[in-house]
Amino acid sequence: MKRNRWLSSGALLPILLFLFSACANSPPQDSLSPAGPIARKEDALFRLTFWIAVFVFVLVEGLIIVILYRFRHRPNSPVPVQVHGSKRLEIGWTIAPAVLLGVIAIPTLVTIFAVSARPAGANVLDVRVEGHQFWWHVDYPGLGITTANEVHIPAGVPVFITLESVDVIHSFWVPRLAGTQDLRPGTTTTLNIQADQPGVYLGQCKEYCGLSHANMRFRVVAQTQADFDAWVARQRTPAAPPPQEVLAIMQRSDISCGGCHTLKRVEGLAGQVGPDLTHFGGRATFGGAMFKNDPEKLRIWLHDAPAMKPGVDMPSFVGKLSDQDLDALIAYLESLK
Ligand code: CUA
């Protein structure tokens, strides 16, 4: 008896933990608190399906309970009437689910096409996102801007995103702004997002894509139109050229920053493998939006990136960059606002 009690409380604990882990006060990646019209459209679809499912569950389980009780075995009860099939019932329970599925399917199809079609109207911002193991290349075709992991958008404006991948399948997901859309190599997919209010909306790769899948995060930074315009203007300026001693480090054959990274309009730095660094210092995060962009974190990263993020293409520079080299590189990179 005692042992049983221990067993049942042992089973209860994980269940309670599981339940409580679902409770959070305004979590940043909550698809149930939509923050824009696209997310609201998808949320409405979810709620419709949810309540239909609740209705079916209560009806079916309720009938089971009623039938179990009403037709339970009693002493001396006679053998019940033996029934073999009922045309009326069978037609009924074929048509009813078909109607319910139709009620779900029609708005679902309409929404699927609506969220990936280019919105009507002239006031649409075009953004192109390219998935890489394990970070996001972001550019703005109409504006000539390239950045990484942080998608700036003006609040209240429809944003049309074109998604591509250079390696494996990734999935772009900003839970509060829209549902997921895959990025597939060799093809192009599209997705609309829109934020009601300025704010930072966290995103996450949602398709398992390798060792650092969980470290492939990003942010959507929604701004007022004025702030966004100011950001655009800043992004369009060329990179501040590196001081001579920094350029010398970047060009060393055992470092070779330009093999992977671009600094716009700096000669010899036009690599396409890693993130564009032209305005690196202006970003709040780096490394797939995993790390706060500050000198301490950047020092660890430049020293030994694979130790911070498994599977990253950025090589380890242990034994190659001296403390003075690191100081100079960090000061320059953080100055690129
Ligand atoms: Cu990219 Cu998971």
Boltz pocket constraint, residues with backbone or C-beta under 6 A from the ligand:
constraints:
  - pocket:
      binder: B
      contacts: [[A, 131], [A, 132], [A, 133], [A, 134], [A, 169], [A, 170], [A, 171], [A, 205], [A, 206], [A, 207], [A, 208], [A, 209], [A, 210], [A, 212], [A, 213], [A, 214], [A, 216]]
      max_distance: 6.0
